[in-house]
């Protein structure tokens, strides 16, 4: 029998535990790397870690650990080795040389290349595809030395800089020309996007931000009552999506953009800055956090750091703790009775109510920024979030339309906007 099921490529993951991180953090980073690999349809077979003051400048890991990796890859016919940090061209060349000694061809990837691959898979619009290609070209350019070492013969001809130009130099020039072209193309696209945004300047703009895979797109569907793609994968949303929403007769624009992640490639942030204008130019930010994740506090720091990098850290923000239905309750005791597991349907609602009460009485419930605890998937506390958004939007709306309070308003149905 023939099967149409696509066979996944296999990989081993490699990370270095430096003095700046704990064993638990290293495991968390590798788990996230495995999730990135799974999103790229890659099956992780094994993970390797090594304690070093800093990654080895020659092969990232030490000689002994590299031999262990090679032995496992050769014995199990693994397709690729993925490293949790960016590799330099020298490191990539040296690692490939080590594998060549055993006559075994294997793909060498680092975290940035894996993320770029996912962005390329997810990009749908012309703008997103252009941004991803620009980031890819900027990533490839300094690594052409190792990627094209087999193209060492000389050639000349029409369109060449001159007789005897090496193919490597030609490839570099082509890559540089392509980067210039893509940057110019993005400028034109950004001008059009700016014109679109300018036409809606009189409306309050609310933007969803957060770490990748925290439920932003699911929340977008709940608030806008519109079909928005959502999936339990990293970077399910790459293209910016904008919807027109009306709460209590006040229309505003709600946007969902790409999620952030630790060690996000610099060239990706640079090329996606025009898409992130939705965040930079927003009036209000909804910072969505997966409270069920064990390292949600670090995720908050990563998002805040990225917001600072793009110049959006000073925006009025509502902190939305999502996935309270999945929040761990091992250490929660309220009025001397523990919260149940919540696995039984009849206990789920009671459990969520108790978790919400616990969280509202915890240090996480701060007035600055204002905090709301919800479950977008289970539609829990969405009305409370909606009321919080309405209050914030009204404050901004009055600044735009000072006479709005003196006008007569008639009830209107909520509007579903079109994707920008």
NUDREN-838127 format. One record per residue (C-alpha): residue number from 1; z, x, y. Coordinates in steps of 0.05 Angstrom, whole numbers, padded with zeros to 5 digits. Each point is the difference from the previous one (the first is absolute). Layout:
residues N
     k       c3       c1       c2
   NUM        Z        X        Y
...
***
This chain:
residues 420
     k       c3       c1       c2
     1    00000    00000    00000
     2   -00015    00022    00071
     3    00052   -00007    00054
     4   -00011   -00007    00074
     5    00069    00026    00016
     6   -00004    00061    00044
     7    00032    00062   -00030
     8    00050    00031    00048
     9    00000    00074    00016
    10    00064    00037   -00019
    11    00043    00045    00043
    12    00063    00040    00003
    13    00041    00002    00065
    14    00031    00062    00030
    15    00055    00006    00053
    16    00044    00054    00028
    17    00073   -00016    00016
    18    00016    00040    00062
    19    00068    00013    00031
    20   -00015   -00057    00049
    21    00000   -00054   -00053
    22    00043   -00023   -00058
    23   -00020   -00012   -00072
    24    00003   -00075    00013
    25   -00048    00006    00059
    26   -00048    00043   -00041
    27    00000   -00053   -00055
    28   -00012   -00054    00052
    29   -00059    00039    00029
    30   -00030    00009   -00070
    31    00009   -00075   -00015
    32   -00038   -00015    00064
    33   -00053    00051   -00019
    34   -00006   -00035   -00068
    35   -00009   -00067    00036
    36   -00055    00031    00043
    37   -00033    00025   -00063
    38    00005   -00068   -00033
    39   -00031   -00032    00062
    40   -00058    00049   -00009
    41   -00007   -00022   -00073
    42    00030    00066   -00026
    43    00048    00001   -00059
    44    00059    00048    00009
    45    00018    00035   -00065
    46    00054    00049    00022
    47    00036    00028    00061
    48    00020    00072    00015
    49    00052    00022    00051
    50    00026    00068    00021
    51    00056    00021    00046
    52   -00024    00049    00053
    53    00020    00018    00071
    54   -00071   -00019    00019
    55   -00066   -00011   -00038
    56   -00032    00064   -00026
    57   -00054    00022    00049
    58   -00045    00021   -00058
    59    00003   -00057   -00051
    60    00051   -00049    00029
    61    00046    00010   -00060
    62    00023    00064   -00034
    63   -00040    00037   -00053
    64    00043   -00025   -00058
    65   -00004   -00073    00022
    66   -00075    00006    00010
    67   -00007    00024   -00071
    68    00040   -00060   -00024
    69   -00046   -00047    00039
    70   -00063    00033   -00026
    71    00025   -00003   -00073
    72    00015   -00075    00006
    73   -00066   -00015    00035
    74   -00042    00038   -00051
    75    00037   -00027   -00061
    76   -00005   -00072    00024
    77   -00070    00006    00032
    78    00027   -00026    00067
    79   -00053   -00016    00053
    80    00037    00021    00063
    81    00062    00032    00030
    82    00029   -00034    00062
    83    00047    00037    00046
    84    00050   -00036    00045
    85   -00014    00043    00061
    86   -00063    00023    00035
    87   -00032    00061   -00032
    88   -00033    00055    00040
    89   -00071    00022   -00018
    90    00030    00065   -00028
    91    00049   -00038   -00045
    92   -00055   -00045   -00027
    93   -00045    00059   -00015
    94    00056    00038   -00035
    95    00021   -00060   -00041
    96   -00072   -00012   -00022
    97   -00006    00074   -00018
    98    00062   -00006   -00045
    99   -00031   -00059   -00037
   100   -00067    00036   -00005
   101    00034    00054   -00042
   102    00008   -00053   -00054
   103   -00070   -00026    00010
   104    00027   -00068    00019
   105   -00029   -00039    00058
   106    00050   -00045    00035
   107    00001   -00035    00067
   108    00051    00026    00049
   109    00025   -00052    00050
   110    00055   -00002    00051
   111    00036   -00059    00031
   112   -00046   -00005    00061
   113   -00063   -00002   -00042
   114    00030   -00054   -00044
   115    00018   -00042    00061
   116   -00069    00010    00029
   117   -00030   -00025   -00065
   118    00041   -00064    00004
   119   -00020   -00011    00072
   120   -00073    00008   -00020
   121    00010   -00052   -00055
   122    00034   -00049    00048
   123   -00044    00006    00062
   124   -00044   -00061    00011
   125   -00022   -00001    00073
   126   -00047    00049    00033
   127    00057    00026    00043
   128    00046    00014   -00059
   129   -00055    00033   -00041
   130   -00019    00044    00059
   131    00073    00020    00011
   132    00010    00017   -00073
   133   -00064    00041   -00004
   134    00021    00039    00063
   135    00067    00016   -00032
   136   -00035    00021   -00065
   137   -00047    00047    00038
   138    00058    00030    00038
   139    00037    00011   -00066
   140   -00060    00031   -00035
   141   -00023    00047    00056
   142    00054    00054   -00008
   143   -00006   -00005   -00076
   144   -00075    00011   -00004
   145    00013    00072   -00022
   146    00026   -00020   -00068
   147   -00041   -00063   -00007
   148   -00067    00034    00008
   149    00011    00070   -00029
   150   -00057   -00012   -00049
   151   -00048   -00009    00059
   152   -00003    00073    00020
   153   -00075    00013    00000
   154   -00037    00005    00065
   155   -00056   -00046    00023
   156   -00041   -00012    00062
   157   -00050   -00052    00023
   158   -00013   -00054    00051
   159    00063   -00025    00034
   160    00041    00060   -00020
   161    00035    00044    00051
   162   -00041    00058   -00023
   163   -00024    00036   -00063
   164    00055    00026   -00045
   165    00052   -00052    00020
   166    00049   -00010   -00057
   167    00007   -00069   -00029
   168    00075    00001    00013
   169   -00014    00010    00074
   170   -00051   -00056   -00002
   171    00050   -00047   -00032
   172    00051    00017    00052
   173   -00050   -00014    00055
   174   -00019   -00066   -00032
   175    00073   -00020   -00006
   176    00013    00018    00073
   177   -00061   -00039    00022
   178    00023   -00060   -00041
   179    00069    00003    00031
   180   -00030    00000    00070
   181   -00044   -00059   -00018
   182    00057   -00040   -00031
   183    00045    00013    00061
   184   -00055   -00025    00046
   185   -00011   -00061   -00044
   186    00074   -00016    00001
   187    00000    00005    00076
   188   -00054   -00054    00003
   189    00037   -00044   -00050
   190    00065    00010    00038
   191   -00034   -00022    00065
   192   -00021   -00065   -00033
   193    00069   -00010   -00029
   194    00031    00014    00068
   195   -00044   -00053    00031
   196    00023   -00050   -00053
   197    00072    00017    00012
   198   -00009   -00004    00076
   199   -00027   -00071   -00008
   200    00066   -00021   -00032
   201    00046    00036    00049
   202    00028   -00066    00024
   203    00030   -00014   -00068
   204    00065    00029   -00027
   205   -00016    00048   -00056
   206    00047    00010   -00060
   207   -00014    00055   -00051
   208    00027    00010   -00070
   209    00019    00072   -00015
   210    00036    00033   -00058
   211   -00003    00046   -00059
   212   -00056   -00013   -00049
   213    00011   -00054   -00052
   214    00060   -00033    00034
   215   -00032   -00070    00002
   216   -00033   -00001    00069
   217   -00063   -00035   -00024
   218    00041   -00052   -00039
   219    00041   -00013    00063
   220   -00065   -00005    00040
   221   -00022   -00056   -00047
   222    00066   -00037    00008
   223    00000    00003    00076
   224   -00075   -00011    00013
   225   -00010   -00049   -00058
   226   -00065    00036   -00014
   227   -00029    00038   -00059
   228    00013    00074    00008
   229   -00009    00050   -00056
   230    00066    00022   -00030
   231    00011    00042   -00063
   232    00056    00041   -00031
   233   -00036    00064    00014
   234    00006    00054    00053
   235   -00043   -00010    00062
   236   -00025   -00070   -00020
   237   -00016   -00008    00074
   238   -00042    00053    00035
   239   -00041   -00042    00049
   240    00037   -00033    00057
   241    00005   -00076   -00008
   242    00015   -00045    00060
   243    00017   -00074   -00003
   244    00013   -00050    00056
   245    00065   -00038   -00012
   246    00035   -00055    00039
   247    00075   -00011   -00004
   248    00032   -00054    00043
   249   -00064   -00009    00041
   250   -00003    00074    00016
   251   -00061    00037   -00026
   252    00005    00074   -00017
   253   -00039    00052   -00040
   254    00030    00027   -00064
   255   -00030    00065   -00028
   256    00010    00038   -00065
   257   -00021    00073   -00004
   258    00003    00057   -00050
   259    00069    00017   -00028
   260    00032    00067    00012
   261    00023    00050   -00052
   262    00037    00067   -00001
   263   -00046    00061    00004
   264   -00056   -00043    00028
   265   -00059    00048    00011
   266   -00004    00021    00073
   267   -00075   -00008    00001
   268    00008   -00072   -00024
   269    00048   -00017    00056
   270   -00049    00031    00050
   271   -00061   -00037   -00026
   272    00038   -00067   -00006
   273    00029    00003    00071
   274   -00051   -00052    00024
   275    00021   -00048   -00055
   276    00073    00014    00018
   277   -00015   -00023    00071
   278    00019   -00069   -00026
   279    00070    00029   -00008
   280   -00001    00042    00063
   281   -00022   -00059    00044
   282    00045   -00052   -00033
   283    00053   -00036    00041
   284    00048   -00009   -00059
   285    00006    00038   -00067
   286    00023   -00031   -00065
   287    00026    00060   -00039
   288   -00001   -00023   -00072
   289    00046    00037   -00049
   290    00005   -00006   -00075
   291    00076   -00006   -00006
   292   -00004    00002   -00076
   293   -00026    00072    00002
   294    00055    00052   -00012
   295   -00027    00043    00057
   296   -00015   -00054    00051
   297    00039    00038    00054
   298   -00046    00060   -00007
   299   -00060   -00047    00003
   300    00027   -00027    00066
   301    00004    00072    00027
   302   -00072    00015   -00023
   303   -00026   -00063    00036
   304    00040    00015    00063
   305   -00026    00071    00000
   306   -00072   -00023   -00007
   307    00010   -00052    00055
   308    00025    00057    00045
   309   -00061    00041   -00018
   310   -00048   -00055    00021
   311    00040   -00017    00063
   312    00027   -00068   -00023
   313    00074    00015   -00011
   314    00024   -00036    00063
   315   -00026   -00069   -00019
   316    00047   -00060   -00006
   317    00012   -00003   -00075
   318    00025   -00050   -00051
   319    00025    00034   -00064
   320   -00021   -00043   -00059
   321    00035    00018   -00065
   322   -00045   -00029   -00054
   323    00009   -00010   -00076
   324    00073   -00022    00003
   325   -00013   -00036   -00066
   326   -00007    00069   -00032
   327    00058    00033    00036
   328    00046    00038   -00047
   329    00068   -00034   -00006
   330    00038    00051   -00042
   331    00050    00016    00055
   332    00001   -00068    00035
   333    00063   -00042   -00006
   334    00011   -00059    00046
   335    00068   -00035    00001
   336    00018    00034   -00065
   337   -00059   -00030   -00040
   338   -00060    00041   -00019
   339   -00071   -00022    00013
   340   -00036   -00016   -00065
   341   -00063    00034   -00024
   342   -00043   -00056    00026
   343   -00047    00003   -00059
   344    00014   -00072   -00018
   345   -00039   -00051    00043
   346    00062   -00042    00014
   347    00037    00062    00026
   348   -00056    00028    00043
   349    00012   -00044    00061
   350    00075    00010   -00002
   351   -00009    00074   -00008
   352   -00046    00005    00060
   353    00049   -00038    00043
   354    00056    00046   -00020
   355   -00042    00062    00012
   356   -00020   -00026    00068
   357    00073   -00013    00018
   358    00019    00070   -00023
   359   -00056    00034    00040
   360    00015   -00039    00063
   361    00071    00026   -00003
   362   -00021    00072   -00013
   363   -00016    00057    00046
   364   -00074   -00016   -00006
   365    00006   -00063    00042
   366   -00004    00032    00068
   367   -00018   -00033    00066
   368   -00045    00059    00019
   369   -00050   -00007   -00028
   370    00008   -00073   -00019
   371    00004   -00007   -00075
   372   -00023   -00055   -00048
   373    00007   -00001   -00076
   374   -00056   -00035   -00039
   375   -00040   -00005   -00063
   376   -00073   -00010    00018
   377   -00020   -00010   -00074
   378    00054   -00053   -00012
   379   -00007   -00030    00071
   380    00074    00011    00013
   381    00027    00000    00072
   382   -00072   -00004    00028
   383    00022   -00054    00049
   384    00054    00046    00027
   385   -00051    00055    00010
   386   -00048   -00050    00033
   387    00055   -00022    00049
   388    00014    00073    00017
   389   -00074    00013    00012
   390   -00006   -00062    00044
   391    00058    00023    00044
   392   -00031    00069    00009
   393   -00070   -00027    00012
   394    00026   -00051    00051
   395    00032    00056    00040
   396   -00066    00038    00002
   397   -00041   -00063    00011
   398    00041   -00019    00062
   399   -00015    00069    00030
   400   -00075   -00014   -00008
   401    00004   -00074    00021
   402    00059   -00007    00048
   403   -00012   -00075    00011
   404   -00002   -00016   -00074
   405    00070   -00030    00000
   406   -00019   -00049    00055
   407   -00061   -00025   -00038
   408   -00002   -00059   -00048
   409   -00012    00020   -00072
   410   -00024   -00044   -00055
   411    00010    00014   -00074
   412   -00057    00036   -00033
   413   -00015    00021   -00070
   414    00005    00073   -00017
   415   -00067    00035    00005
   416   -00030    00046   -00051
   417   -00038    00054    00035
   418   -00061    00039   -00021
   419    00003    00071   -00025
   420   -00020    00049    00054
***
